Amino acid sequence: MNKTRRLTRLVLKLAAVATAALPALAVAPGAAAAQQVPAAAPPNVLSCTTDTDGYWGHAHCTNNSNVVTAFRVTVVCGHWPDTTGEWKTLNPGASDVSSARCFGGSGVGSVGWEEG
């Protein structure tokens, strides 16, 4: 009977160790991936400010990089289809404005920009 009790305790300890190790094993592949060198964050290519006069939205952007890049304004219109402005191409150090209009609804809800 003593032998059975010791065997039961041993089995319970092994089960506890195996249960405790399972989460570590499940995390191991992710941990290995996390140890890889992450891709460098993209540089801050554009610095932009936005404004609106109610039905027009504008994005004023400057290219801070040493490569040519493009941008356009994105306008969310209230109770009307959203709209985007013309793509503007900026040489390094250059600035420009992209504008778009809400032709109805309650006007501009928000103004943003997208790089391309």
URRAKA-V429255 format. One record per residue. N is the residue number from 1. RES is the residue in one small letter. NEAR is the number of other C-alpha atoms within 8 Angstrom. Layout:
N_RES_NEAR / N_RES_NEAR
This chain:
1_m_4 / 2_n_5 / 3_k_6 / 4_t_7 / 5_r_8 / 6_r_8 / 7_l_8 / 8_t_8 / 9_r_8 / 10_l_8 / 11_v_8 / 12_l_8 / 13_k_8 / 14_l_8 / 15_a_8 / 16_a_8 / 17_v_8 / 18_a_8 / 19_t_8 / 20_a_8 / 21_a_8 / 22_l_8 / 23_p_8 / 24_a_8 / 25_l_8 / 26_a_7 / 27_v_8 / 28_a_8 / 29_p_8 / 30_g_7 / 31_a_8 / 32_a_8 / 33_a_7 / 34_a_8 / 35_q_6 / 36_q_6 / 37_v_5 / 38_p_5 / 39_a_4 / 40_a_4 / 41_a_4 / 42_p_5 / 43_p_5 / 44_n_7 / 45_v_9 / 46_l_9 / 47_s_9 / 48_c_9 / 49_t_7 / 50_t_10 / 51_d_8 / 52_t_10 / 53_d_6 / 54_g_7 / 55_y_10 / 56_w_12 / 57_g_18 / 58_h_13 / 59_a_16 / 60_h_11 / 61_c_12 / 62_t_12 / 63_n_15 / 64_n_10 / 65_s_11 / 66_n_7 / 67_v_6 / 68_v_10 / 69_t_11 / 70_a_10 / 71_f_13 / 72_r_15 / 73_v_17 / 74_t_14 / 75_v_16 / 76_v_11 / 77_c_15 / 78_g_10 / 79_h_7 / 80_w_11 / 81_p_8 / 82_d_9 / 83_t_11 / 84_t_10 / 85_g_10 / 86_e_9 / 87_w_8 / 88_k_10 / 89_t_8 / 90_l_13 / 91_n_10 / 92_p_10 / 93_g_10 / 94_a_8 / 95_s_9 / 96_d_9 / 97_v_9 / 98_s_14 / 99_s_13 / 100_a_14 / 101_r_9 / 102_c_15 / 103_f_7 / 104_g_7 / 105_g_9 / 106_s_8 / 107_g_13 / 108_v_15 / 109_g_8 / 110_s_8 / 111_v_15 / 112_g_9 / 113_w_10 / 114_e_8 / 115_e_7 / 116_g_5
